[in-house]
Amino acid sequence: MQKITLLVSILLLALSCGVKTTQSLISDGNYDAAINRAVEALKTNKDSKGKQDYVYLLEEAFAKAKDRDLRNLEMMQKEKNPANLELIYNTYVQLNNRQEKIRPILPIRLLKQGKDAQFVFDNYSDQIVSSKNALSKFLYENAQVLLKSSNKLDARKAYDDLGYIESINPNYKNVKKLMGDAQFKGTDFVNVYAVNETNIIIPKQLQNDLLDLSTYGLNDKWTIYHNARQKNVNYDYGLILNFREIFISPEQIKEKEFIKEKEIKDGVKTLLDSKGKPVKDSLGRPIKVDNFKKIKIRIFEFRQFKACQVTAKVDYVDLKSNQLLQSFPLASEYVFENVYATYRGDRNACDENYLGYFNKRAVPFPNNEQMVFDTGEDLKAKFKNIIVRNRFK
């Protein structure tokens, strides 16, 4: 019984707090927030005595919200300012949506008065359609003016306005086509290419791989990267990968000779005392101990080595003014190394992790072009990182 009483007390307290919060929202003029709370509370047990406060508050909040919206509409319509068209449309939509939010829980009773709560609903469909068309016409005409400008920001503003028209008034005139025009006019086009300032040939496959922008995920809404110039596109920026220097070391084979020794178990032997006589146990039997012997290996190690260092820089250029905007250093290194070995002696004297080198042999050194190409993965990762961290604005 005590648990039931406690549970009822908690529920009453929660209900009381909810009512006070809703009252506070109305006092602050947050009518729609109050309506939301009241509707949520009345979705269950709406005719219970404990929910009556919410019915009164919902009735009050709805009346006050509607009155405020209608007064605002009256003022905006008298001003006849085109800047108010969007707010006028949204206010009519808000008036309608508010009614539709309450409609599912109707009717709701005022128990003391013995009647239903009063919510005066109106049909706003004509006003919504007319205000939507007026707003669409205004935004459409404004977008046409913006599209005549050479300023990309104007084109982007036109795109946003046209997109809004499409969202509220689908298939309005030729909005979709104009959105395509605005997208093209508002886009920054970037030409990405490589320049070789070294005296070494850059493998074509490496250049193609570095400039394969499809793997970079760079394009966004207003920036498009091309690694090959396209017709009818006026490029705004250049992104240039300048190869400045390529250093390739001579082919080297370094030789090293060293000895490894190890003691290994080699059967057992009789334990002898200091006088060379066998040591016996309590039963008179000779004591046997492990016998160890020393083994040795002479290792001849060969290390093939060749390195390639690529130094470059990434230039950001404004192609309209032909000015350098930013420049970033870029460097990469690839090392070819092959280690193999031969030996004389007992290979068991060698560390186990070294044994694999005995199975290897000398291999042909990669040519210079291959060495440059093999820097590609590291170079591409660093190139992409520079572009991703330094986007065109």
LUMMIDREN-116618 format. One line per field, with one value per residue (C-alpha): residue in three letters; x, y, z; chain. Coordinates in nm, 2 decimals. Layout:
code: [ala;...]
xx: [X;...]
yy: [Y;...]
zz: [Z;...]
unit: [A;...]
This chain:
code: [met;gln;lys;ile;thr;leu;leu;val;ser;ile;leu;leu;leu;ala;leu;ser;cys;gly;val;lys;thr;thr;gln;ser;leu;ile;ser;asp;gly;asn;tyr;asp;ala;ala;ile;asn;arg;ala;val;glu;ala;leu;lys;thr;asn;lys;asp;ser;lys;gly;lys;gln;asp;tyr;val;tyr;leu;leu;glu;glu;ala;phe;ala;lys;ala;lys;asp;arg;asp;leu;arg;asn;leu;glu;met;met;gln;lys;glu;lys;asn;pro;ala;asn;leu;glu;leu;ile;tyr;asn;thr;tyr;val;gln;leu;asn;asn;arg;gln;glu;lys;ile;arg;pro;ile;leu;pro;ile;arg;leu;leu;lys;gln;gly;lys;asp;ala;gln;phe;val;phe;asp;asn;tyr;ser;asp;gln;ile;val;ser;ser;lys;asn;ala;leu;ser;lys;phe;leu;tyr;glu;asn;ala;gln;val;leu;leu;lys;ser;ser;asn;lys;leu;asp;ala;arg;lys;ala;tyr;asp;asp;leu;gly;tyr;ile;glu;ser;ile;asn;pro;asn;tyr;lys;asn;val;lys;lys;leu;met;gly;asp;ala;gln;phe;lys;gly;thr;asp;phe;val;asn;val;tyr;ala;val;asn;glu;thr;asn;ile;ile;ile;pro;lys;gln;leu;gln;asn;asp;leu;leu;asp;leu;ser;thr;tyr;gly;leu;asn;asp;lys;trp;thr;ile;tyr;his;asn;ala;arg;gln;lys;asn;val;asn;tyr;asp;tyr;gly;leu;ile;leu;asn;phe;arg;glu;ile;phe;ile;ser;pro;glu;gln;ile;lys;glu;lys;glu;phe;ile;lys;glu;lys;glu;ile;lys;asp;gly;val;lys;thr;leu;leu;asp;ser;lys;gly;lys;pro;val;lys;asp;ser;leu;gly;arg;pro;ile;lys;val;asp;asn;phe;lys;lys;ile;lys;ile;arg;ile;phe;glu;phe;arg;gln;phe;lys;ala;cys;gln;val;thr;ala;lys;val;asp;tyr;val;asp;leu;lys;ser;asn;gln;leu;leu;gln;ser;phe;pro;leu;ala;ser;glu;tyr;val;phe;glu;asn;val;tyr;ala;thr;tyr;arg;gly;asp;arg;asn;ala;cys;asp;glu;asn;tyr;leu;gly;tyr;phe;asn;lys;arg;ala;val;pro;phe;pro;asn;asn;glu;gln;met;val;phe;asp;thr;gly;glu;asp;leu;lys;ala;lys;phe;lys;asn;ile;ile;val;arg;asn;arg;phe;lys]
xx: [0.00;0.29;0.44;0.12;0.08;0.44;0.38;0.07;0.25;0.53;0.29;0.10;0.42;0.53;0.19;0.21;0.55;0.44;0.14;0.36;0.61;0.33;0.19;0.54;0.57;0.24;0.34;0.67;0.47;0.61;0.26;0.35;0.59;0.30;0.07;0.32;0.35;-0.03;-0.10;0.16;0.01;-0.35;-0.26;-0.34;-0.63;-0.74;-1.07;-0.93;-0.97;-0.59;-0.55;-0.80;-0.54;-0.38;-0.72;-0.75;-0.39;-0.42;-0.73;-0.56;-0.23;-0.41;-0.63;-0.34;-0.11;-0.38;-0.45;-0.09;-0.03;-0.34;-0.24;0.11;-0.04;-0.26;0.04;0.26;-0.01;-0.07;0.31;0.31;0.69;0.81;1.06;0.77;0.64;0.83;0.71;0.35;0.36;0.52;0.27;-0.03;0.15;0.20;-0.17;-0.27;-0.01;-0.11;-0.47;-0.37;-0.16;-0.46;-0.73;-0.64;-0.71;-1.05;-1.30;-1.17;-1.41;-1.41;-1.55;-1.67;-1.85;-1.98;-1.89;-1.61;-1.31;-1.34;-1.09;-1.20;-1.04;-1.03;-0.95;-0.62;-0.58;-0.65;-0.41;-0.14;-0.16;-0.18;0.11;0.32;0.27;0.35;0.66;0.76;0.71;0.92;1.21;1.20;1.23;1.50;1.69;1.68;1.83;2.10;2.19;2.28;2.56;2.91;2.96;2.96;2.81;2.51;2.47;2.48;2.22;2.00;2.05;1.94;1.63;1.54;1.59;1.35;1.09;1.13;1.08;0.75;0.63;0.76;0.80;0.74;0.81;1.17;1.32;1.51;1.69;1.77;1.91;2.14;2.25;2.30;2.50;2.74;2.78;2.84;3.09;3.47;3.65;4.00;4.24;4.49;4.80;5.17;5.48;5.82;6.11;6.36;6.58;6.43;6.13;5.82;5.65;5.32;5.14;5.26;5.13;4.79;4.77;4.85;4.60;4.32;4.10;3.81;3.99;4.03;3.67;3.74;3.44;3.18;2.87;3.06;3.41;3.49;3.84;3.94;4.28;4.20;4.07;3.72;3.56;3.32;3.47;3.65;3.88;3.91;4.20;4.50;4.63;4.98;5.21;5.56;5.83;6.14;6.41;6.45;6.76;6.83;7.13;7.38;7.32;7.51;7.60;7.74;7.91;7.96;8.13;8.07;8.08;7.82;7.89;7.65;7.66;7.42;7.34;7.52;7.41;7.51;7.84;7.95;7.99;8.36;8.50;8.80;9.03;8.87;8.69;8.32;8.08;7.83;7.49;7.38;7.34;7.69;7.58;7.77;7.58;7.50;7.48;7.41;7.71;7.74;7.96;8.03;7.93;8.03;7.91;8.08;7.82;7.87;7.59;7.51;7.28;7.15;7.05;6.91;6.70;6.49;6.39;6.13;6.10;5.80;5.56;5.19;5.10;4.75;4.71;4.43;4.40;4.19;4.47;4.75;4.86;5.01;4.78;4.96;5.24;5.31;5.62;5.59;5.86;5.86;6.12;6.13;6.41;6.48;6.67;6.74;6.94;7.07;7.35;7.57;7.77;8.03;8.00;7.71;7.39;7.24;7.47;7.27;6.97;6.65;6.51;6.81;6.79;6.55;6.84;7.02;6.73;6.75;6.96;7.07;6.79;6.81;6.81;6.49;6.57;6.54;6.19;6.06;6.22;6.03;5.71;5.75;5.74;5.38;5.17;5.34;5.35;4.98;4.88;5.07;4.93;4.58;4.63;4.75;4.44;4.19;4.34;4.35;4.03;3.95;3.70]
yy: [0.00;0.24;0.17;0.26;0.58;0.67;0.61;0.82;1.10;1.09;1.10;1.39;1.58;1.52;1.64;1.95;2.03;1.98;2.21;2.48;2.46;2.50;2.80;2.95;2.91;3.09;3.37;3.41;3.41;3.07;2.97;2.69;2.53;2.53;2.38;2.10;2.02;2.02;1.81;1.56;1.53;1.49;1.21;0.97;0.98;1.32;1.31;1.24;1.49;1.52;1.64;1.93;2.19;2.10;2.14;2.50;2.58;2.44;2.64;2.96;2.90;2.83;3.14;3.36;3.22;3.25;3.61;3.71;3.55;3.72;4.06;4.02;3.92;4.22;4.45;4.29;4.29;4.67;4.73;4.56;4.50;4.21;4.12;4.00;3.76;3.46;3.54;3.58;3.24;3.07;3.23;3.09;2.75;2.78;2.87;2.56;2.33;2.43;2.33;2.00;1.93;1.97;1.81;1.45;1.48;1.65;1.66;1.72;1.80;2.08;1.86;2.14;2.33;2.01;2.11;2.07;2.30;2.56;2.58;2.80;2.65;2.83;2.71;2.88;2.69;2.99;3.21;2.95;2.90;3.27;3.37;3.07;3.19;3.55;3.44;3.21;3.49;3.73;3.49;3.38;3.73;3.81;3.50;3.60;3.94;3.77;3.53;3.83;3.92;3.80;3.76;3.39;3.47;3.62;3.30;3.09;3.31;3.26;2.89;2.89;3.10;2.87;2.57;2.71;2.77;2.41;2.29;2.48;2.49;2.20;2.24;2.61;2.75;2.66;2.66;2.34;2.46;2.79;2.60;2.42;2.75;2.90;2.60;2.63;3.01;2.99;2.71;2.76;2.54;2.43;2.29;2.05;1.96;1.87;2.05;1.87;2.11;1.83;1.67;1.32;1.18;1.15;0.82;0.89;0.63;0.81;1.15;0.99;0.83;1.15;1.35;1.09;1.32;1.07;0.88;1.20;1.29;1.66;1.80;1.98;2.18;2.49;2.36;2.12;1.99;1.89;1.73;1.79;2.11;2.09;2.30;2.59;2.60;2.92;2.80;3.01;2.85;2.64;2.37;2.29;2.00;2.12;1.85;2.05;1.79;1.42;1.26;0.90;0.74;0.51;0.14;0.01;-0.33;-0.33;-0.64;-0.73;-1.04;-1.15;-1.46;-1.60;-1.86;-2.06;-2.35;-2.63;-2.95;-3.26;-3.56;-3.63;-3.70;-3.82;-3.54;-3.53;-3.38;-3.15;-3.45;-3.59;-3.87;-3.95;-3.80;-4.06;-4.05;-4.21;-4.54;-4.53;-4.46;-4.20;-3.88;-3.78;-3.41;-3.24;-3.21;-2.88;-2.80;-2.47;-2.42;-2.14;-1.98;-1.72;-1.50;-1.30;-1.04;-0.84;-0.54;-0.40;-0.03;0.24;0.55;0.80;1.14;1.35;1.72;1.92;2.20;2.25;2.60;2.75;3.01;3.25;3.22;3.53;3.76;3.51;3.55;3.29;3.24;2.98;2.73;2.41;2.20;1.83;1.56;1.19;0.91;0.55;0.31;-0.01;-0.26;-0.63;-0.82;-1.17;-1.38;-1.68;-1.87;-2.12;-2.33;-2.45;-2.25;-2.36;-2.11;-1.83;-1.66;-1.81;-1.48;-1.44;-1.77;-1.64;-1.43;-1.75;-1.83;-1.50;-1.40;-1.09;-0.93;-0.67;-0.31;-0.12;0.14;0.51;0.54;0.26;0.42;0.75;0.56;0.37;0.70;0.73;0.60;0.82;1.12;1.08;1.06;1.38;1.56;1.47;1.58;1.92;1.97;1.84;2.07;2.37;2.40;2.68;2.91]
zz: [0.00;0.08;-0.26;-0.44;-0.23;-0.31;-0.68;-0.69;-0.51;-0.77;-1.06;-0.91;-0.85;-1.21;-1.33;-1.12;-1.25;-1.61;-1.56;-1.40;-1.69;-1.94;-1.75;-1.75;-2.13;-2.19;-1.96;-2.16;-2.49;-2.60;-2.70;-2.95;-2.69;-2.44;-2.70;-2.77;-2.40;-2.35;-2.66;-2.55;-2.20;-2.34;-2.58;-2.30;-2.05;-2.19;-2.01;-1.66;-1.39;-1.34;-1.70;-1.68;-1.62;-1.95;-2.13;-2.00;-2.08;-2.43;-2.50;-2.37;-2.56;-2.89;-2.87;-2.78;-3.05;-3.32;-3.21;-3.23;-3.57;-3.72;-3.58;-3.73;-4.06;-4.06;-4.00;-4.27;-4.53;-4.47;-4.51;-4.85;-4.81;-5.04;-4.77;-4.56;-4.81;-4.67;-4.32;-4.43;-4.60;-4.30;-4.07;-4.26;-4.26;-3.89;-3.83;-4.02;-3.87;-3.52;-3.59;-3.73;-3.42;-3.20;-3.42;-3.35;-2.97;-3.01;-2.86;-2.51;-2.23;-1.97;-1.69;-1.46;-1.73;-1.88;-2.24;-2.49;-2.50;-2.78;-3.06;-3.35;-3.66;-3.99;-4.35;-4.45;-4.78;-5.00;-4.81;-4.81;-5.18;-5.26;-5.02;-5.16;-5.51;-5.42;-5.25;-5.53;-5.79;-5.58;-5.53;-5.89;-6.02;-5.77;-5.87;-6.24;-6.14;-5.94;-6.22;-6.44;-6.20;-6.25;-5.88;-5.78;-5.44;-5.62;-5.81;-5.49;-5.34;-5.65;-5.62;-5.25;-5.34;-5.63;-5.41;-5.16;-5.43;-5.54;-5.19;-5.13;-5.49;-5.69;-6.07;-6.06;-6.40;-6.51;-6.16;-6.20;-6.51;-6.34;-6.04;-6.28;-6.43;-6.08;-5.97;-6.27;-6.23;-5.86;-5.87;-5.84;-6.10;-6.01;-6.27;-6.11;-6.30;-6.25;-6.36;-6.38;-6.31;-6.26;-6.52;-6.46;-6.64;-6.41;-6.50;-6.67;-6.46;-6.14;-6.27;-6.36;-6.02;-5.83;-6.03;-6.02;-5.82;-5.81;-5.53;-5.33;-5.27;-5.30;-5.49;-5.29;-5.36;-5.49;-5.58;-5.87;-5.94;-6.29;-6.38;-6.75;-6.88;-7.02;-7.29;-7.19;-6.84;-6.72;-6.44;-6.14;-5.96;-6.04;-5.81;-5.93;-5.82;-5.90;-5.89;-5.79;-5.74;-5.76;-5.60;-5.66;-5.48;-5.66;-5.63;-5.33;-5.20;-4.85;-4.72;-4.36;-4.20;-3.84;-3.63;-3.40;-3.13;-2.92;-2.67;-2.74;-2.56;-2.69;-2.49;-2.13;-1.95;-1.61;-1.35;-1.24;-0.92;-0.90;-0.91;-1.23;-1.06;-1.12;-0.86;-0.74;-0.58;-0.25;-0.42;-0.56;-0.92;-1.13;-1.17;-1.52;-1.64;-1.97;-2.20;-2.39;-2.69;-2.85;-3.22;-3.45;-3.77;-3.99;-4.17;-4.49;-4.51;-4.82;-4.81;-5.14;-5.11;-5.33;-5.23;-5.40;-5.26;-5.43;-5.34;-5.46;-5.37;-5.42;-5.55;-5.52;-5.80;-5.87;-6.25;-6.28;-6.14;-6.20;-5.84;-5.61;-5.32;-5.11;-5.14;-4.95;-4.94;-5.03;-4.99;-5.01;-4.99;-5.11;-5.00;-5.18;-4.96;-5.00;-4.74;-4.80;-4.65;-4.69;-4.42;-4.33;-4.02;-3.82;-3.90;-3.56;-3.40;-3.57;-3.42;-3.54;-3.67;-3.90;-4.07;-4.34;-4.49;-4.59;-4.83;-5.01;-5.30;-5.48;-5.69;-5.98;-5.86;-5.97;-6.24;-6.17;-6.32;-6.10;-5.79;-5.87;-5.92;-5.59;-5.40;-5.53;-5.24;-4.98;-5.22;-5.30;-4.93;-4.85;-5.16;-5.07;-4.71;-4.83;-5.05;-4.79;-4.52;-4.75;-4.94;-5.18;-5.02]
unit: [A;A;A;A;A;A;A;A;A;A;A;A;A;A;A;A;A;A;A;A;A;A;A;A;A;A;A;A;A;A;A;A;A;A;A;A;A;A;A;A;A;A;A;A;A;A;A;A;A;A;A;A;A;A;A;A;A;A;A;A;A;A;A;A;A;A;A;A;A;A;A;A;A;A;A;A;A;A;A;A;A;A;A;A;A;A;A;A;A;A;A;A;A;A;A;A;A;A;A;A;A;A;A;A;A;A;A;A;A;A;A;A;A;A;A;A;A;A;A;A;A;A;A;A;A;A;A;A;A;A;A;A;A;A;A;A;A;A;A;A;A;A;A;A;A;A;A;A;A;A;A;A;A;A;A;A;A;A;A;A;A;A;A;A;A;A;A;A;A;A;A;A;A;A;A;A;A;A;A;A;A;A;A;A;A;A;A;A;A;A;A;A;A;A;A;A;A;A;A;A;A;A;A;A;A;A;A;A;A;A;A;A;A;A;A;A;A;A;A;A;A;A;A;A;A;A;A;A;A;A;A;A;A;A;A;A;A;A;A;A;A;A;A;A;A;A;A;A;A;A;A;A;A;A;A;A;A;A;A;A;A;A;A;A;A;A;A;A;A;A;A;A;A;A;A;A;A;A;A;A;A;A;A;A;A;A;A;A;A;A;A;A;A;A;A;A;A;A;A;A;A;A;A;A;A;A;A;A;A;A;A;A;A;A;A;A;A;A;A;A;A;A;A;A;A;A;A;A;A;A;A;A;A;A;A;A;A;A;A;A;A;A;A;A;A;A;A;A;A;A;A;A;A;A;A;A;A;A;A;A;A;A;A;A;A;A;A;A;A;A;A;A;A;A;A;A;A;A;A;A;A;A;A;A;A;A;A;A;A;A;A;A;A]
